[in-house]
Each structure stands twice: as structure tokens, then as C-alpha cells.
Amino acid sequence: MPPIDSEFPPQVRCARCDQAECQGCSPPRRVEVTCIEWESAAVPGPRALWRTTCQSVTAWSAWLPELSRCRPRRAWTFALLSELTASTSLCAIGALAIGLVFPNFARILAQRTSTWLWLLTATLGFALFMVALHALWALCLELLLRLEGKRADTDSSLSFGLYACGWDLLTSPAGLLLAVVTLGPKSGWQCVRQAALVPKHALTDYLLHQRDVRPDRAMTIAVLSFLASVLVLILTCGLPIFASVFGQLSLLRLL
């Protein structure tokens, strides 16, 4: 005698999990979860940007193991927005200072369209320069690590350099203002002060625990990475400018 279904009306169940509400079993999709707020947010916005900036000071030790899992596009976006916010606040403070010290001169400049275009260009240009400088330093650091015989991990080094832009934002006028408003005067000032001290400790910790660098070589690699990035910057930007100025002077002498 065939078995009688005890359920009425009969229900269709999944053959794998025996659940009536199952829509069809499939292997669970792997989702990368990271403690970096900017990476874990579905759609990162200003709130995630500021929380990530604060986390770069308060939770940087928990960040380091997650760097190799960061998405390059997210890291580049964070770096650009951080530096753009910082450079905008610096230009605003500079313009305000000129207006207070030289009010008549500032009034004349404000009436010219070229002044605003120059200010916009300077703000954007400085932000792009700082992002490129962070990326250059990260690539120099990765090159030195490979020369030391360490395994290649460009994504980790580049993410470390790009997310370090959060320290620039926190030590800018905009970062100081936001820290005081959101965290309170005392806690905000302490957070900004820590942002000026964290880079050395974070870089040393990254080299020692994430890239397995010997303690006696960690500081050497850190210093050489900065010197190498400065040297590359001088060779790519300084020499062409010097050559152009020297060429102009030579031309004036001939005339």
C-alpha cells in the first residue's frame, strides 16, 4: 500500500533540503566581507567616507589583513574624494585669509571669471597630484618589497597607499571641522592628532605582519620608499620644469 501524505493539501518539497519554501537549492554565493566601511557599503556615500576616514586612525590595525581583498575602484574613489575634500578646504581657507588681509584686492579678484577658473583648477589639480603621489609611493614600496624577495601583492600595497589619503583628509581644515562637530572638541582634536602620528606605526605594522619583513629591514624599506617616490617625482616633474626655465633664459640671452 503506497504511503499516505500526512499533509493536506500535499506540499511540494525540495529534494535536497526538504523545505517547502525553498526556491531551489544552489551553492551559496561568496561575498567578500571587510571591516573597511567604504568597501563594505553597498553604495558608499559621504557618511561612509567620513567613517572610513575615522577608522583609518582608530582601527587601522584591523584594516591591514583586509587590504589584499579591497576593490581597486573603491580605493581609487576613496582617495580622490578624500583629497578633493581636503584640497577644497585648503583653498577655501587660503581665499578667506586673502579676503581678510587684502579685502580690496580680493574684491577685484572675485569679480573676474578667470580667478574662479584658476581656483577650481588648482583645487582639482592639487587633489589629483596628491592621489598620484600616494599611488607612486605605494608602487615604490611594492618594488622594494619585491627586491627583498617578498611575494608580489600590488593590490595590497596600492590599497594601503590610497586609503592612506584618509589621513590627509583628517588633518585638513575640513577634517578638523568635521572631527570637532561629529566627535566633540576633545575627542575630535585627539583623532586629528592621532592622524598625524599613525602613518609611521601603520606602515611598520604593515611591513612586519602583512609582508613578513624582518624588523631590522622594515624601517629601511619605509625610508627608501619615500626617497624613491621623491626621486621619481623630481625626475618626472622637476627636470622638465628646470629644462624649460633654462631654455627660456638661454633664449633671452641670445636675444
Residue pairs with C-beta under 8 A, 6 or more apart in sequence:
11 20
12 20
13 19
13 20
13 22
14 20
14 22
14 24
14 25
16 22
16 25
17 25
32 69
33 40
34 40
34 66
34 69
34 70
35 55
35 59
35 62
35 63
35 66
36 52
36 55
36 63
36 66
36 70
36 163
37 44
37 48
37 51
37 52
37 55
38 44
38 48
38 49
38 52
38 74
38 78
38 163
39 66
39 69
39 70
39 71
39 74
41 48
44 74
44 77
44 78
49 78
49 81
49 82
49 85
50 178
50 182
52 78
52 163
52 166
53 82
53 166
53 169
53 170
53 175
54 170
54 179
54 183
54 191
55 63
56 63
56 163
56 164
56 166
56 167
56 170
56 195
56 198
57 166
57 167
57 170
57 191
57 194
57 195
57 198
58 191
58 194
60 198
60 202
60 205
61 202
61 205
63 163
64 160
64 202
64 205
64 206
64 209
64 210
65 210
67 155
67 156
67 159
67 160
67 163
67 206
67 210
68 153
68 155
68 156
68 159
70 155
70 159
70 163
72 155
72 158
72 159
75 158
75 159
75 162
75 163
76 131
76 162
78 162
78 163
78 165
78 166
79 131
79 134
79 135
79 162
79 163
79 165
80 127
80 128
80 131
82 165
82 166
82 168
82 169
83 126
83 127
83 128
83 130
83 131
83 165
83 168
83 169
84 123
84 124
84 127
85 169
85 172
85 174
85 175
86 127
86 130
86 168
86 169
86 172
86 174
86 175
87 123
87 124
87 126
87 127
87 130
87 172
88 123
88 127
88 174
89 172
89 173
89 174
89 175
89 177
90 126
90 172
90 173
91 119
91 122
91 123
91 126
92 173
93 173
95 106
95 119
98 105
98 106
98 109
99 106
109 115
130 165
130 168
131 162
131 165
133 229
133 233
134 161
134 162
134 164
134 165
135 158
135 161
135 162
136 229
136 232
136 233
137 161
137 225
137 226
137 229
138 157
138 158
138 160
138 161
138 162
139 154
139 157
139 158
139 161
140 224
140 225
140 228
140 229
140 232
141 157
141 160
141 161
141 221
141 222
141 225
142 152
142 153
142 154
142 157
142 158
143 228
144 221
144 224
144 225
144 228
145 153
145 157
145 207
145 211
145 213
145 221
146 152
148 213
148 217
148 221
150 211
150 212
150 213
153 211
156 210
156 211
160 203
160 206
164 199
164 202
167 195
167 196
167 198
167 199
169 175
170 176
170 179
170 191
170 192
170 195
171 192
171 195
171 196
175 192
175 195
176 188
176 189
176 192
178 188
179 187
179 188
179 189
179 191
179 192
180 188
180 189
181 188
182 188
183 191
200 222
203 222
204 218
204 219
204 222
207 213
207 218
207 221
207 222
208 215
208 218
213 221
